[in-house]
Amino acid sequence: MVRTEHSKKRRAMLLYLAVSVIMLLGTILPFALPREDIVTGNGTITYVNLEGGFYGIIADGGIQYDPANLDVSFAQDSLRVSFAGKIRTDIANTHQWGTVLELTKLEKLP
Protein backbone atom coordinates (compact mmCIF):
# COMPACT_ATOMS: atom_id res chain seq x y z
CA MET A 1 0.00 0.00 0.00
CA VAL A 2 2.81 2.41 0.87
CA ARG A 3 4.52 1.71 -2.40
CA THR A 4 1.34 2.45 -4.38
CA GLU A 5 0.80 5.73 -2.53
CA HIS A 6 4.42 6.71 -3.25
CA SER A 7 3.96 5.85 -6.95
CA LYS A 8 0.83 8.00 -7.18
CA LYS A 9 2.62 10.97 -5.62
CA ARG A 10 5.58 10.49 -7.94
CA ARG A 11 3.34 10.36 -11.03
CA ALA A 12 1.48 13.47 -9.89
CA MET A 13 4.79 15.32 -9.39
CA LEU A 14 6.06 14.25 -12.82
CA LEU A 15 2.81 15.31 -14.44
CA TYR A 16 2.97 18.68 -12.67
CA LEU A 17 6.59 19.11 -13.80
CA ALA A 18 5.75 18.20 -17.42
CA VAL A 19 2.82 20.62 -17.54
CA SER A 20 4.97 23.37 -16.01
CA VAL A 21 7.73 22.85 -18.60
CA ILE A 22 5.22 22.92 -21.47
CA MET A 23 3.66 26.12 -20.16
CA LEU A 24 7.08 27.74 -19.72
CA LEU A 25 8.16 26.81 -23.25
CA GLY A 26 4.88 28.16 -24.59
CA THR A 27 5.65 31.58 -23.16
CA ILE A 28 9.38 31.68 -23.99
CA LEU A 29 9.60 30.13 -27.48
CA PRO A 30 7.58 32.76 -29.37
CA PHE A 31 10.17 35.35 -28.30
CA ALA A 32 13.21 33.13 -28.85
CA LEU A 33 12.39 31.92 -32.36
CA PRO A 34 13.21 34.13 -35.35
CA ARG A 35 10.18 35.82 -36.83
CA GLU A 36 9.62 35.67 -40.57
CA ASP A 37 8.17 39.17 -40.69
CA ILE A 38 11.27 40.81 -39.14
CA VAL A 39 14.09 41.63 -41.55
CA THR A 40 17.65 42.80 -40.83
CA GLY A 41 20.54 43.36 -43.17
CA ASN A 42 22.70 45.70 -45.19
CA GLY A 43 21.77 47.24 -48.49
CA THR A 44 21.77 50.26 -50.76
CA ILE A 45 19.23 53.07 -50.91
CA THR A 46 18.16 53.32 -54.55
CA TYR A 47 16.11 55.90 -56.41
CA VAL A 48 13.37 54.08 -58.33
CA ASN A 49 11.95 56.03 -61.27
CA LEU A 50 8.42 54.57 -61.16
CA GLU A 51 5.09 56.11 -60.14
CA GLY A 52 6.60 59.58 -59.80
CA GLY A 53 9.83 58.31 -58.22
CA PHE A 54 10.68 57.09 -54.72
CA TYR A 55 13.55 55.60 -52.74
CA GLY A 56 13.79 51.90 -52.02
CA ILE A 57 16.34 49.60 -50.43
CA ILE A 58 18.00 46.80 -52.33
CA ALA A 59 19.42 44.35 -49.78
CA ASP A 60 22.81 42.80 -50.39
CA GLY A 61 21.02 39.55 -51.28
CA GLY A 62 19.08 41.36 -54.04
CA ILE A 63 15.71 41.59 -52.27
CA GLN A 64 13.89 44.88 -52.89
CA TYR A 65 12.22 46.67 -49.99
CA ASP A 66 9.89 49.65 -50.22
CA PRO A 67 10.38 51.47 -46.89
CA ALA A 68 7.09 52.93 -45.65
CA ASN A 69 8.81 55.37 -43.30
CA LEU A 70 12.14 56.34 -44.85
CA ASP A 71 13.50 59.51 -43.25
CA VAL A 72 14.28 62.20 -45.85
CA SER A 73 17.88 62.40 -44.61
CA PHE A 74 18.38 58.89 -46.05
CA ALA A 75 16.83 59.70 -49.44
CA GLN A 76 20.18 59.53 -51.24
CA ASP A 77 20.78 57.31 -54.25
CA SER A 78 23.52 54.68 -53.71
CA LEU A 79 23.72 55.28 -49.94
CA ARG A 80 24.91 52.15 -48.11
CA VAL A 81 22.85 51.36 -45.01
CA SER A 82 22.27 48.83 -42.27
CA PHE A 83 18.55 48.33 -41.68
CA ALA A 84 15.95 46.43 -39.69
CA GLY A 85 12.22 46.45 -40.04
CA LYS A 86 8.94 44.64 -40.12
CA ILE A 87 7.42 43.38 -43.34
CA ARG A 88 3.98 44.94 -43.72
CA THR A 89 1.50 42.93 -45.73
CA ASP A 90 -1.39 45.01 -44.40
CA ILE A 91 -0.26 48.22 -46.13
CA ALA A 92 -1.04 48.86 -49.78
CA ASN A 93 0.98 51.26 -51.90
CA THR A 94 1.07 52.41 -55.49
CA HIS A 95 4.76 51.74 -56.13
CA GLN A 96 4.35 48.10 -57.21
CA TRP A 97 8.01 47.57 -56.38
CA GLY A 98 9.52 45.49 -53.61
CA THR A 99 8.11 44.42 -50.27
CA VAL A 100 6.71 47.12 -47.98
CA LEU A 101 8.94 47.46 -44.93
CA GLU A 102 8.33 49.51 -41.79
CA LEU A 103 11.83 50.49 -40.69
CA THR A 104 12.75 50.12 -37.02
CA LYS A 105 16.46 50.83 -37.50
CA LEU A 106 18.38 52.57 -40.24
CA GLU A 107 22.06 53.55 -40.08
CA LYS A 108 24.52 54.81 -42.68
CA LEU A 109 27.43 52.51 -43.38
CA PRO A 110 30.93 53.81 -44.05
Backbone torsions as a table, in degrees:
resi	resn	phi	psi	omega
1	MET	NA	-41.6	-179.5
2	VAL	-64.0	-40.1	-179.3
3	ARG	-65.2	-40.2	178.7
4	THR	-64.9	-42.1	178.0
5	GLU	-62.8	-41.8	178.3
6	HIS	-64.0	-40.7	179.1
7	SER	-64.0	-40.6	178.7
8	LYS	-64.5	-41.6	179.2
9	LYS	-65.8	-39.2	-179.7
10	ARG	-66.0	-43.5	178.2
11	ARG	-62.7	-41.7	178.9
12	ALA	-62.8	-40.8	179.2
13	MET	-66.2	-42.2	179.0
14	LEU	-65.1	-40.3	177.2
15	LEU	-63.2	-44.7	177.5
16	TYR	-60.0	-43.8	179.1
17	LEU	-63.3	-44.1	-179.9
18	ALA	-62.5	-45.6	178.9
19	VAL	-63.3	-40.3	179.3
20	SER	-62.9	-43.0	179.2
21	VAL	-64.4	-43.3	179.4
22	ILE	-62.4	-42.5	179.0
23	MET	-65.7	-40.1	179.2
24	LEU	-64.0	-45.8	178.6
25	LEU	-63.5	-34.9	178.7
26	GLY	-64.7	-26.6	178.9
27	THR	-92.9	-25.6	-176.8
28	ILE	-90.2	-43.9	-173.0
29	LEU	-57.3	-41.1	179.8
30	PRO	-58.6	-26.7	179.4
31	PHE	-89.0	-24.5	-176.2
32	ALA	-87.0	-27.7	-178.1
33	LEU	-80.9	144.1	177.4
34	PRO	-65.3	141.8	179.8
35	ARG	-97.8	138.4	-178.3
36	GLU	-71.7	-22.2	-177.1
37	ASP	-91.7	1.2	176.8
38	ILE	-104.6	129.8	-176.5
39	VAL	-123.2	137.5	171.7
40	THR	-134.6	152.4	177.2
41	GLY	166.0	-172.6	174.7
42	ASN	-115.2	153.3	179.5
43	GLY	-169.8	-168.2	-176.9
44	THR	-126.8	128.0	173.0
45	ILE	-69.3	132.3	-175.2
46	THR	-133.3	133.5	174.3
47	TYR	-79.5	126.1	-179.3
48	VAL	-110.4	120.0	-175.5
49	ASN	-91.1	63.0	176.1
50	LEU	-131.2	151.8	173.8
51	GLU	49.2	41.6	179.3
52	GLY	90.4	-6.5	176.9
53	GLY	91.8	140.1	177.7
54	PHE	-162.9	171.8	178.5
55	TYR	-107.6	133.3	177.2
56	GLY	-124.1	176.4	176.3
57	ILE	-119.9	127.3	172.1
58	ILE	-105.3	112.8	-179.0
59	ALA	-67.7	158.5	-179.2
60	ASP	-57.5	-26.8	177.0
61	GLY	-82.1	-1.2	177.4
62	GLY	97.1	-5.0	-179.7
63	ILE	-74.0	136.2	-179.2
64	GLN	-97.4	129.2	177.3
65	TYR	-120.2	137.6	176.8
66	ASP	-105.3	96.0	-176.0
67	PRO	-67.7	125.1	-178.4
68	ALA	-76.2	-20.5	-174.4
69	ASN	-136.1	46.8	178.9
70	LEU	-71.4	122.8	177.5
71	ASP	-67.0	140.9	-176.9
72	VAL	-60.5	-25.0	179.6
73	SER	-68.8	-14.5	177.7
74	PHE	-101.5	1.1	-179.2
75	ALA	-78.7	71.0	-178.7
76	GLN	-134.6	121.3	180.0
77	ASP	-60.8	136.3	177.5
78	SER	72.4	13.4	178.1
79	LEU	-75.5	125.7	177.9
80	ARG	-82.1	132.9	-176.4
81	VAL	-139.1	158.5	166.3
82	SER	-108.2	134.2	-174.0
83	PHE	-140.5	159.9	171.8
84	ALA	-146.5	149.1	179.6
85	GLY	-175.8	177.3	-179.0
86	LYS	-111.2	129.0	176.6
87	ILE	-69.1	130.1	-177.0
88	ARG	-113.3	105.2	176.8
89	THR	-91.3	-6.7	-178.2
90	ASP	-94.5	1.8	-179.0
91	ILE	-111.7	128.1	176.1
92	ALA	-99.0	146.7	174.4
93	ASN	-141.4	171.8	-176.8
94	THR	-98.7	-1.1	-174.6
95	HIS	-70.5	-34.2	-178.4
96	GLN	54.7	40.0	-179.7
97	TRP	-145.4	125.1	174.8
98	GLY	71.7	-176.7	179.0
99	THR	-101.8	130.7	-179.2
100	VAL	-66.5	130.5	-176.6
101	LEU	-131.3	125.4	173.6
102	GLU	-90.9	110.1	-175.5
103	LEU	-71.0	135.4	173.5
104	THR	-112.2	-18.2	177.0
105	LYS	-150.8	137.5	176.8
106	LEU	-151.5	120.8	-178.6
107	GLU	-134.2	141.4	175.0
108	LYS	-71.2	141.3	175.0
109	LEU	-101.2	151.3	179.2
110	PRO	-68.3	NA	NA
